[in-house]
């Protein structure tokens, strides 16, 4: 997944602004290589209640398209084992629906003191609940709405150490997911722009989480590992998922435009 976003100093009031962005993603899973490929455009409006920016409400809207594909080369059935043609394999190979998608989100960031703030939010994915059909089928398969909610409390305990407990909840149709994390950020010294990050977490009924990362000269890199602790550990020998993320923060300083004036001195 790759994404980019930027703020724009424009709003109904001087202490309001908007954000625009886009993302491109592709993922593949399973023996049949079930793949999602798509892109989204995002627009957010940031509403600061006062010009001190202590409380900011953000509304976001996202629209995009997703292409789904299945590779039936690894498909196996009684017919294919006996070297016969299975019509279901052709159905899988012809599966490539395009789905439109609209997502909505709301968040609140409130500074509770000079060194701590609360950040909470929720989002709903797949508002339109687009559906798709397999070739030759009359059954609609809807893409169910998904609810995500989170809460984070950032505590700058010292000039060099920050503590960030996080809780995240997600639900889609009959399935739900809940996990919590305890993260820390450490600066080697007060003036350093390098931040070392680490943390642990737990996904209820599934896995323990281990997190590490670093911010260095505008680059933000993170690594996470899930250690399976549920009954699924007997199938994967406790080997969970590994995720690696990289982000670049670019700051563009604009030079002010100065209109020169000629002054006639008084004599």
C-alpha distance (Angstrom), angle and dihedral (degrees) to the residues before:
residue distance angle dihedral
X1 . . .
X2 3.80 . .
X3 3.77 127.8 .
X4 3.79 142.6 171.3
X5 3.78 132.5 -167.9
X6 3.78 138.3 169.7
X7 3.82 138.5 -172.4
X8 3.79 122.5 -120.6
X9 3.79 122.0 -157.6
X10 3.79 96.4 -127.8
X11 3.80 130.5 113.7
X12 3.77 147.5 118.4
X13 3.80 90.0 -81.1
X14 3.83 133.4 26.3
X15 3.83 91.8 -105.1
X16 3.82 93.5 52.0
X17 3.80 125.0 86.9
X18 3.78 141.3 169.8
X19 3.78 133.4 -131.6
X20 3.80 128.4 -149.9
X21 3.77 128.6 -169.5
X22 3.77 149.6 144.6
X23 3.77 138.8 -147.4
X24 3.79 135.5 -158.9
X25 3.78 120.2 -160.7
X26 3.79 143.3 173.8
X27 3.78 129.6 -179.0
X28 3.78 134.3 174.1
X29 3.81 128.6 -165.5
X30 3.80 141.3 170.1
X31 3.80 135.3 20.4
X32 3.81 90.3 -67.1
X33 3.82 91.7 53.1
X34 3.78 94.8 -123.1
X35 3.79 101.8 -160.9
X36 3.81 135.3 -165.0
X37 3.80 118.0 -167.1
X38 3.77 123.7 174.4
X39 3.78 152.5 120.5
X40 3.79 135.7 -127.1
X41 3.80 135.3 -160.8
X42 3.80 117.1 -147.3
X43 3.80 135.1 -158.9
X44 3.82 124.6 -176.3
X45 3.79 133.3 -179.7
X46 3.82 117.8 -153.0
X47 3.79 114.9 -154.4
X48 3.80 116.0 -167.4
X49 3.79 109.8 -164.2
X50 3.82 91.5 -147.0
X51 3.78 136.0 12.0
X52 3.83 90.0 -104.1
X53 3.86 88.4 73.1
X54 3.82 91.7 -138.9
X55 3.81 92.2 132.6
X56 3.81 120.8 34.7
X57 3.80 126.5 177.4
X58 3.81 117.3 -161.7
X59 3.81 127.7 -162.2
X60 3.79 117.5 -168.4
X61 3.78 135.8 -172.2
X62 3.79 127.6 -172.0
X63 3.79 132.5 -172.1
X64 3.77 129.3 -177.6
X65 3.79 150.6 133.2
X66 3.80 130.1 -107.1
X67 3.81 127.9 -160.7
X68 3.80 117.8 -157.2
X69 3.79 125.6 -159.9
X70 3.80 139.1 174.3
X71 3.80 126.3 -158.7
X72 3.79 108.2 -144.7
X73 3.83 96.0 -171.0
X74 3.80 91.2 102.3
X75 3.79 94.2 43.3
X76 3.80 112.2 127.9
X77 3.81 130.4 -170.3
X78 3.79 139.1 147.4
X79 3.81 89.6 -87.9
X80 3.82 95.9 50.5
X81 3.81 91.6 45.8
X82 3.83 88.0 56.1
X83 3.83 88.8 48.6
X84 3.80 92.9 -109.3
X85 3.78 128.7 133.9
X86 3.78 114.6 -96.3
X87 3.85 113.0 -159.5
X88 3.80 89.6 -153.5
X89 3.79 89.4 67.6
X90 3.80 91.4 59.5
X91 3.80 88.8 47.9
X92 3.79 89.9 56.6
X93 3.81 93.2 46.4
X94 3.82 90.6 52.2
X95 3.79 92.6 49.7
X96 3.82 108.5 113.7
X97 3.82 112.2 129.0
X98 3.82 122.5 172.3
X99 3.79 115.0 -140.5
X100 3.78 129.4 -164.8
X101 3.78 116.0 -141.9
X102 3.81 137.7 -164.6
X103 3.81 122.3 -171.1
X104 3.80 130.7 -176.1
X105 3.79 132.5 -163.8
X106 3.81 141.5 -178.6
X107 3.81 128.8 -168.2
X108 3.79 140.0 174.5
X109 3.80 126.8 -155.4
X110 3.79 117.3 -171.1
X111 3.79 127.3 177.6
X112 3.80 105.2 -139.4
X113 3.82 92.4 -175.9
X114 3.80 140.0 -9.4
X115 3.82 90.6 -81.7
X116 3.82 105.4 32.9
X117 3.78 140.5 50.1
X118 3.80 139.7 180.0
X119 3.80 119.8 -131.7
X120 3.82 118.5 -170.6
X121 3.77 132.4 164.1
X122 3.78 149.2 151.7
X123 3.78 136.0 -153.3
X124 3.78 138.2 -170.9
X125 3.79 119.3 -146.6
X126 3.82 127.0 -160.7
X127 3.81 96.3 22.5
X128 3.81 92.2 171.2
X129 3.83 93.1 48.3
X130 3.81 93.7 -142.2
X131 3.79 115.1 -156.7
X132 3.80 135.6 -152.3
X133 3.79 139.3 -163.4
X134 3.75 134.3 -145.8
X135 3.81 115.8 -122.2
X136 3.79 110.4 -79.6
X137 3.81 93.5 10.9
X138 3.80 127.4 115.4
X139 3.82 93.8 -162.4
X140 3.80 117.2 109.7
X141 3.81 114.9 -141.2
X142 3.82 108.9 -159.0
X143 3.78 123.8 -152.1
X144 3.80 99.3 -128.2
X145 3.78 123.1 -132.7
X146 3.77 115.2 -100.4
X147 3.80 125.8 -149.2
X148 3.81 120.3 -154.9
X149 3.81 124.0 -177.1
X150 3.80 131.6 173.7
X151 3.79 142.8 174.9
X152 3.80 127.1 -163.9
X153 3.79 130.2 179.8
X154 3.80 116.0 -160.8
X155 3.79 116.5 -158.7
X156 3.82 119.5 -175.7
X157 3.80 94.7 -158.0
X158 3.84 94.1 175.2
X159 3.80 136.7 -2.0
X160 3.80 88.0 -91.4
X161 3.80 105.2 32.0
X162 3.82 130.3 63.0
X163 3.81 127.2 -179.9
X164 3.82 120.8 -153.4
X165 3.82 120.1 -177.0
X166 3.83 112.4 -172.8
X167 3.80 135.8 -172.8
X168 3.83 124.1 -169.6
X169 3.80 130.5 -172.5
X170 3.81 127.3 -171.9
X171 3.79 132.6 178.7
X172 3.80 132.2 -178.3
X173 3.82 119.0 175.3
X174 3.84 105.7 -53.7
X175 3.81 95.3 -13.3
X176 3.78 126.6 87.4
X177 3.77 137.8 177.4
X178 3.81 131.4 -161.5
X179 3.78 128.6 -179.9
X180 3.78 139.3 160.7
X181 3.79 131.4 -155.9
X182 3.79 137.3 -166.7
X183 3.80 109.7 -153.1
X184 3.80 132.9 179.3
X185 3.81 133.3 -165.8
X186 3.79 122.6 -158.5
X187 3.82 132.3 -170.2
X188 3.83 115.8 -156.7
X189 3.81 88.6 -137.4
X190 3.79 138.2 -3.0
X191 3.80 95.4 -98.4
X192 3.80 96.9 42.4
X193 3.81 119.7 114.5
X194 3.83 88.8 -158.4
X195 3.81 117.2 100.7
X196 3.81 123.7 -169.8
X197 3.81 114.1 -154.7
X198 3.79 134.0 -164.4
X199 3.76 141.1 155.4
X200 3.78 150.9 154.4
X201 3.79 131.0 -132.6
X202 3.76 145.9 171.0
X203 3.81 130.6 -138.3
X204 3.80 107.5 -151.9
X205 3.80 112.0 -106.3
X206 3.79 93.9 -6.2
X207 3.80 126.1 56.5
X208 3.79 150.0 -11.1
X209 3.81 114.9 -120.8
X210 3.80 130.1 -142.9
X211 3.79 120.9 -169.6
X212 3.80 134.5 -171.9
X213 3.78 135.4 165.1
X214 3.78 149.7 137.8
X215 3.79 140.3 -136.4
X216 3.81 111.8 -146.6
X217 3.81 127.6 168.2
X218 3.80 94.0 -26.4
X219 3.81 95.1 -41.7
X220 3.80 117.3 115.4
X221 3.81 115.4 -166.4
X222 3.79 126.5 177.8
X223 3.80 136.7 -177.7
X224 3.82 127.1 -167.8
X225 3.78 133.2 -177.9
X226 3.81 128.1 -167.1
X227 3.81 116.7 -151.0
X228 3.80 109.7 -159.1
X229 3.81 111.5 -129.8
X230 3.81 99.8 163.9
X231 3.81 128.0 88.9
X232 3.82 87.1 -81.2
X233 3.82 86.9 76.1
X234 3.81 88.7 83.5
X235 3.82 88.5 64.1
X236 3.81 100.9 43.5
X237 3.84 100.0 28.6
X238 3.83 87.6 -118.6
X239 3.79 91.7 -63.5
X240 3.79 106.1 141.7
X241 3.78 134.8 178.5
X242 3.80 126.9 -58.1
X243 3.80 120.0 -152.2
X244 3.79 128.3 -171.8
X245 3.80 123.3 -168.9
X246 3.80 132.9 -175.3
X247 3.78 127.6 -171.4
X248 3.79 132.1 177.7
X249 3.79 120.8 -152.8
X250 3.81 112.0 -152.8
X251 3.79 120.8 -169.7
X252 3.80 116.3 -164.0
X253 3.80 112.9 -162.6
X254 3.79 110.6 -157.2
X255 3.77 118.5 -150.6
X256 3.80 113.6 -130.3
X257 3.78 116.6 -112.1
X258 3.79 109.9 -122.9
X259 3.77 121.4 -162.7
X260 3.83 107.6 -149.3
X261 3.79 118.6 -134.7
X262 3.76 128.2 -160.5
X263 3.78 114.5 -135.9
X264 3.76 122.8 -158.2
X265 3.80 108.8 -143.0
X266 3.75 119.2 -131.4
X267 3.79 113.7 -115.8
